[in-house]
Amino acid sequence: MARTRSTPPSHFQSVQLLTARAKVLIALRQARKALALFEGPFGLSGATAPAIALSQLYAGRAHEAYVMSVKWGIHQDSSPRAALESLVVSMVADVRLNGTAAHRSTAQRAEALSARHDLWSPWSAVAPEDRGLVLRLLSPSARDRVSERASFFASSVSVPHLTKREQVVLAQLTPTSTIADIARALVVSPIPVRRNCRVFTAARGVGSGECDPGWQRVGLDRGRNDV
């Protein structure tokens, strides 16, 4: 985000940033917010389809996720990673819709693609609650490789639901930013910025500290991964 503020990103970079933001929201169990990200100018394409399908899946729209992931999983322009991400989503959606009756053919295609390209990171998108049934669809060798991958879902996390204004202020936070810096960047008074910073520090359980200077003083560095 800091880089995009200093240099206007290309379309490719914007799409990559968008899909990364969506995956972070999904990992934090906010799939509906992830799905809303794709309502802007960067809609459905080969680059965004896997992330959109993943958002649909964990937003409770398993059938739509299955249809989209199957369609884009066989798309000729898909990269190996995008194809595998789509196959993994279709597997999980199939498991959610059909349980133990889910088709094994998708699992075979997915593990063959993983083995061919030594590509296993997309399997981290399988939520902990789905992992057991998904593993049962795989061969023993693939099951071992997938089991080694940690889920990217936060196992236990409390994420405050911020207002749009609070999200804007949070996006300006850096280790050295001060309330005055943020206020100048947003062309607002320091008073609302200070108020928003108190919301962040309260959410992190660090008392009544503020964002001045940076988040180290208020203790946000103690849980930077959560932030």
N, C-alpha and C positions, 0 to 999 in steps of 0.2 A: 504493500500500500504506500509506503514511503517513496518507493521508486516511481510509482505512477503519478505521485504528486509532483515530482521533479521533472519527469520526462513523459510526455504523452505516449501511452503504450500503443503498439500496433494492434490490429484486429486479432492476430494470433495470440499475443500476450494477454489481451483482454479476455479472450475465451478461456485461456488457461487459468487466469486469476479467478474468473467466474466459477469454473468447475471446482477449483480448489476451495473457494469459499463455501460452495454447496456441500462439499464433502465434510468440511469442518462442522457445518450446521447439522448434517446428518449424524455425524459422530457424537454430537451433543444432544441427540434426540430431538432435533427441531427440523424435521424433514419438510414440514409444510412451509417453513420460511425458506428452505433451500429451493423448493419447487417454485416459489414466488420470484426467485432471482431470474428465472428464465422467461419471465413475462415481458422483458425489455427487448432491446434490439437484437440481442444474441439468442435467438430462438433455436428451434430444432435444426440440428446439423449432425454430420458424422462425428464431430468433436464433442458436441454437448449431449447427444442422445444417451450414452451410457449413464451420465450423471443425472439426466432427467428421469430415466427409468429407475435409477437407484432412489431418487427422491420420491417418485411415485410409490415404490415398493414400501418404503418405511413411513410413508404418509398414509398407509392403509389402503392403497389402490393397487393391490397385487395383480389384478387382471390386466389393468392398463399397463403396468410395468412389464408384465409377461409379453403382451402383444408388441410393445415397443422394442423390448430387448431382443425378441426373436427376429423382428424385422431388421433391426440394425446389426444384429449379430452375424447376419449372412450378407451384409452390404458389401459390395465389391470394393468400395473405397475405404473401408475400415482398416485401420492399422491393427497389428496383432494385439496390442494392448486394448484398444477400443473393442475389438471383437471378443476378447476374453472377458472384459468387464461386462459386456452385454450378456455373454453366456452365463456368467456367475449370477447376474441378476435374474435371468430367466430360470436358472436352477432354483434359487431361493423362492421366487414367486411360485414356481411349480410345486415346491414343497409346501408352501403356505396354502395353496389352493387344493392340493390333492394328497398331502401327507405322504404316507409310505407308498402310495400308488404313483408317485412322481416318475416321470420318464428317465431312464438311465442313459438314453442316447445323448442328451445334452451334457451330462456329466462326462461321458466318454470323449465328446468333442472338446470340452473345456480342458480336461486333463491332458489330452493329446497336444493341444495348442500350448499349454503350459510347459510340457516336456520339450516340445520342439524348439521353443524360444527361451527355455529356462526362465520363465516368467511366472512368478508365484505371488507377487505383491497384490494383484487384484482380489485374491481370496481373502484379504483382510476385511473386505467389505461385507463379509458374512457376519451377521449379528450373532452374539453369543447364544441367543435363544433358538437360532436356526442351525447352529453348527452341527449339532448331533445328527439330525436327519440328513443334512448335506453330506457329511462324512460317510454315511452309510451307502451313499450312491457311488462312492469312489473306489478305485482299486486300492489294495493295501499300500502299494508304493506311493500313489498320489495322496492317499490319506495321511501318510507320515509327513509328506512335504507340507500339506495344507495345515496339519496340526501344529507345525513349527511356526506358522505365521500367527502373530498376535493380532487380535481383532483391533481395528482402529476405533471402535466404540469405547467411549469412556465408561468404565465399569460403574463408577459412582461419582457423580458430579452434580453440583447445584449451580445452575446458570441463571442469573437474574434476567428477567425479561425487561429489557431497557426500552425506553421511549426512543423515537427517531432522533430527537435532539441529543439524548444521552449517547446514542450510537455514534453520532457525528463527533461529539467531543472525544469519545473513546478512540475513534480512528485517528485522532490527532496526538494521542499520547505516545511519547517516546521516553527513553531513559533520562533524557536531559530537558524535556519540555517543561515549561513553567506555566502557571495559570495565565500570566501576561502573554506568553508566546501563543498559547491556544486562542486567547481572546483576540489577539491581533490577526491570527490566521483566519478566524471565523467572522471577523469584523463585528464583534459583540462586546458587551461589557464583561469585565472579569467576574462580576457577581454571579450570573447564571452558570458560568464555567466552574466556579468554586463550589456551587451547590451540586452540580452534577458529579464533581470529583468526590464529594462526600458520599454520594450514592455508591460509587465504586468501592471506596474504602470500607463502607459499612458492609457491603456484600462480601468483602474479603475478610471481615472480622478483624480489622486493624484499627478500631477505634474511630476517632473523629479527625484523622489526619486528612491532608489535602494532597493535591498533585504537584505541589511546589517545593523543591524542584524535582520533577520526574517522578516515576513510580517507586524508585528505591526507598525514598523517605517514608512513603505510606505503607511499605511492606508488600507491594504488589509483586516484587521480585521473589517472594517466598512461594508464590503459586503461579509463576508465569505461564506454565503449561495450561493451567485452568483458565487463565485470562485469555 
